[in-house]
Amino acid sequence: MPGRCRKYLLFYCMLLTANLCKPLNISRRLLLTATRFPALFSTISGATCCLGFLSPLFSCAQSSAKAVTLPERPIAAEVRFEKHVLTNDFISEGVAVGDVNNDGKLDILAGAYWFEAPKWTRHEITAGRTYDPATTYSNSFLNFSLDVNQDGWIDQIRIGLPGEEAVWYENPGKKPGHWTKHPLLNNAGNESPAFVDIDGDGRPDLLCNDPVAKEMIWLKSPSVKGDTLWQRYSIGKGDIPGVHRYTHGLGLADMNADGRPDVIITRGWWECPADPKQANWVFHPMDLGEDCSQIYALDAKGNGGQDFVSASAHNYGIWWHEKVDTGWVHHVIFKEFSQSHGMGMADINGDGHPDLVTGKRYFAHNEHDPGAFEPAVLYWFEFHPGSNPEWIPHLIDDNSGVGLQVVTRDLNRDGLMDIIVSNKKGVFFFEQRRPG
């Protein structure tokens, strides 16, 4: 049997066993071993050895499963990533991309720095520092890029610690020196603020809360050339869900098929009115499970319905949420690593289905979260809709993970989706490669 085929067969055996034999409390160790060290299992001589090794474990699973069937669909071996380490310094847990110097190449922005493509030369946006990942947080939790004043140069939006300032830095263009800092919001709450188009004008707006005012808000980005004023609009205010500074979970989707984007949190959704500038959006309670990072809508079963995916910010679990007659069912996708505090959704392998990209946020609460010292893994989950939807896990790396966001973008414009992350391990660009 060819080495690659043997390796993937062995991996699937390990994966199946981990899922079927959870009563033995071995699933996490078994799966992490299989995914972190596939070469170890590929050295075993033949699949017979693997199946013989697993036979006692399959016996324990027979009481809960009548039959064991390996997936007919092969693992996506043609998708692989080359890791580029821009820095191993902890400078930011947010990251963005944009053509900073207008040379036609997409650069990477992370906290106080931008990295110039293609050699990833490091430049200061403002005076920066390196943080201790075990004891401190940075002042850069999420980053976004936009030509705010429409002068032809990409600017940076930086969100600080939850409940603290949001600012934007004005790109000086060809002028030397640091970028000019502009205030945006004194207190930007929620741990996953979103940069999304609320009013449909084609420019992204900032969606978050103001925990001091106890208000869910959106800030309209300047739409007139030369303007730098972000206009603030209220969604809801007072003793309502979603306005605490450390609120976890935020998304945007059309919930009622009226063509307008509604705002989603784990406890419900605000219905966008015909004029999104109108205050006091109607809130509809619902249950999307535990505290999470980003929330995405998708059709999991391919039946025209609307389901959701989310990932635990500080514990173990990635889920898809299905609406049934009795309420919401929370289906587990994966539970083998913790602190998936940033998640992206994009078509990684070009099959037309939105895949998930997430991983471990290393030392999210410094050293105090469940699984804090487990490997800082990064995965993509290959999505296949159907009556029993599946997300096949593919390990990308085990020494990087995620920050508070995952950027998926064809960074080098070769037609393949790449992945960019910044976290307490450093700043990383995972370049997708295909054979040939």
C-alpha positions, -999 to +999 in steps of 0.1 A: +000+000+000+015+034-009+028+054+021+003+083+017-027+060+014-016+040+044-011+072+064-046+086+057-063+052+063-045+050+097-056+085+105-092+078+097-091+047+119-077+068+148-104+094+141-132+069+141-120+053+172-117+086+190-153+094+183-167+059+190-148+052+222-153+084+242-164+064+272-128+054+276-118+091+279-091+086+252-105+106+224-087+139+229-053+123+234-058+098+205-069+123+180-043+149+189-016+123+186-029+111+152-031+147+139+001+160+153+023+130+144+009+114+112+044+103+102+045+081+133+015+062+122+026+061+085+056+040+096+034+011+108+037-016+082+003-018+066-033-012+074-036-047+089-014-037+118-035-006+124-068-025+123-053-051+146-042-024+170-077-009+169-097-041+172-101-041+210-112-005+208-138-012+180-152-040+202-159-014+230-178+007+205-201-021+193-225-015+221-232+021+208-227+016+170-241-013+149-217-008+121-184+011+114-181+025+079-151+045+068-161+076+048-161+070+011-149+105+004-111+107+005-093+132+027-085+164+008-048+155+004-044+179-025-049+209-001-018+218+018-003+250+033+032+264+035+038+282+067+054+317+066+065+331+100+065+369+098+075+371+134+074+350+166+069+381+187+035+386+204+025+420+190-012+416+183-041+391+183-058+409+154-047+410+118-058+425+085-046+426+049-044+454+023-021+470-002-005+494+021+021+510-002+000+507-035+025+484-052-001+460-063+008+434-036-013+426-005+005+433+027-003+422+063-012+446+091-009+434+128-011+458+157+016+485+155+032+470+124+027+462+088+046+436+069+055+444+033+049+417+007+065+396-007+095+395+017+074+406+047+096+434+057+084+449+090+075+486+093+060+506+121+025+520+120+030+535+154+055+529+182+051+492+191+061+468+217+064+431+223+042+416+250+046+386+273+021+360+262+018+344+297+011+376+317-002+403+295-027+413+267-019+435+238-038+466+229-047+451+195-075+424+197-089+428+162-077+447+131-095+457+099-084+476+068-103+503+049-095+535+030-114+555+056-110+589+041-109+576+005-075+593-003-063+562-022-044+547+007-054+518+029-058+527+066-060+505+097-088+501+122-076+487+156-099+474+183-083+472+218-092+451+248-130+445+251-146+477+265-116+498+256-108+522+227-112+516+190-091+538+168-080+541+132-046+550+119-043+571+088-019+559+062+005+587+054+011+575+018+045+584+005+053+606+035+077+591+061+069+585+097+042+570+119+006+570+109-018+595+124-041+581+151-078+590+151-103+581+178-132+560+167-150+548+199-140+552+235-155+519+247-159+491+221-174+460+237-180+424+226-151+401+221-157+397+184-166+431+170-175+427+133-166+448+103-196+444+081-219+463+057-250+472+078-266+498+055-258+482+021-237+511+008-208+488-001-185+500+027-180+480+059-192+494+092-182+486+128-207+465+148-201+462+185-215+474+218-208+503+242-207+487+276-206+521+294-238+532+277-252+497+278-260+499+241-257+477+211-245+500+182-231+502+147-208+529+135-212+539+098-179+543+081-173+576+063-188+574+028-178+608+013-142+614+001-123+634+027-148+627+055-135+610+086-166+611+108-180+577+119-217+581+125-231+562+155-265+544+155-283+526+182-297+490+178-308+485+214-302+501+248-306+493+285-309+461+304-308+439+274-286+409+262-254+415+244-242+448+260-216+436+285-180+445+276-171+408+276-201+395+256-190+365+235-205+358+201-216+380+172-228+375+136-248+391+108-273+373+086-308+378+071-329+359+096-364+365+081-357+366+044-365+403+040-332+411+023-318+430+053-289+419+076-299+411+111-276+411+141-271+378+159-258+370+194-260+336+212-292+347+230-311+360+200-312+384+171-321+420+164-343+425+134-329+452+110-356+477+101-362+491+066-340+521+077-310+506+097-304+541+112-336+537+131-331+529+168-346+501+189-345+472+166-369+444+176-351+416+195-361+380+190-348+355+216-332+323+205-306+298+218-273+294+200-256+277+228-224+285+247-202+316+246-184+317+213-164+337+189-178+346+154-212+333+144-219+323+108-251+313+090-252+285+064-274+258+051-260+227+067-284+201+052-287+217+018-325+218+021-328+256+019-329+261+057-308+284+078-284+269+104-255+284+123-220+275+133-200+287+163-169+278+183-162+280+220-141+310+230-127+296+262-136+259+264-138+229+240-163+227+212-173+237+176-210+233+169-236+236+142-270+247+154-302+234+139-338+248+144-363+221+151-399+221+163-389+220+199-362+246+197-325+245+188-303+215+187-266+220+191-246+194+172-209+189+180-186+192+150-153+189+169-141+190+206-105+181+205-089+215+213-100+245+234-101+283+231-113+286+195-116+324+200-114+332+163-131+315+133-133+322+096-156+307+070-145+305+034-143+280+005-108+266+011-108+238-015-128+254-042-157+229-041-184+256-037-190+249+000-181+272+029-154+255+051-144+266+086-110+277+097-102+279+134-078+268+160-065+273+195-060+308+208-029+302+228-031+315+264-064+332+258-066+340+295-029+338+299-025+304+315-059+299+330-082+284+304-090+247+300-063+231+279-041+262+281-009+242+276-021+220+248-007+225+213-017+257+195-033+240+166-048+254+134-074+235+114-096+238+084-128+218+084-140+206+050-177+210+048-201+186+030-238+195+034-264+168+034-290+150+056-260+143+079-237+172+073-200+167+080-170+188+086-138+168+080-109+181+101-076+188+085-047+199+107-027+228+092-002+235+119+004+228+156+025+257+167+005+289+158-033+287+164-055+317+161-060+351+177-094+367+179-100+366+142-090+345+112-085+362+078-091+341+047-079+357+015-061+349-017-031+369-005-008+362-034-036+362-060-029+327-073-065+316-072-061+297-039-075+307-005-048+315+021-050+320+058-035+348+079-035+349+117-018+369+145-017+357+181+005+352+212+027+329+191+034+356+164+021+365+130+017+338+103+007+335+067-003+301+055+000+299+018-021+273+001-003+251-023-015+226-048+005+197-064+021+207-097 
